[in-house]
Amino acid sequence: MTYELYIGDRTFSSWSLRGWLMLEKFGLDFNTNMIGLYGGTMAADMAHLAPAKLVPAIKTPQGTVVGESLAIAETLAENHPDANMWPTNAAARATARWVSAEMASSFGQLRGQCPMQLQHVNKGFPVDDGLKADLERLETLWAHAATFKSDGPWLFGAYSLADCMFAPVAARIIGYDLPVSAAARAYCDTVINDPAFKAWRAEGLKTIYDPFPYDMGVPVEPWPVS
């Protein structure tokens, strides 16, 4: 069973990263198709996927088109029950779905003020009350997830679809050097040092931007590498 995955830019497209991780991290067979997210060809590139209009989108081996990250997540989990894409414990699984849904619908200040970028770290980025509130809510959800945690470094111990959903959030915390607790920072470090994430970022770095989008007007430092 081979899926067709449609994504945009790797350095900036946070939703594309989520969709890619859902397939890559669970060892599913898929082909990656690039959509002209910033090149003005997005509508034409996605015409054959209508009514889907955003990335990521997938086409299942049976030919069904699925848009929206949470719908993709549930479709993959349903098609591959043995992959344990959600936590196996029922309470943890319900919580993982909850925090993933809140991530998809909330955190507007974090997403609006700190667009995902994987090239460097913005130092001294100003944190206003709205962004601070988003970070505090994030800490609350991650701490709640930890109460269901089994062995392992991820939100619920073993890697799950919830980690796919929060990977770009972790990248934002790193990329803007945002103030979070030591536990939250350790989780973000786990995310950005995961081999799959590093492979995604390395592929994105092959594209050169001149000028670089999202100049935040603050000093920058190299992306942490370990």
Secondary structure, DSSP 8 states (H G I E B T S, - for coil): -EEEEEE--TTT-HHHHHHHHHHHTTT-EEEEEE--TTTT-HHHHTGGGTT--SSSEEE-TTS-EEESHHHHHHHHHHH-GGG--S-SSHHHHHHHHHHHHHHHH--HHHHHHS----SEEETT----HHHHHHHHHHHHHHHHHHTT--SSSBTTBS--HHHHHHHHHHHHHHHTT----HHHHHHHHHHHTSHHHHHHHHHHTTS--SS-S---SS-EEE----
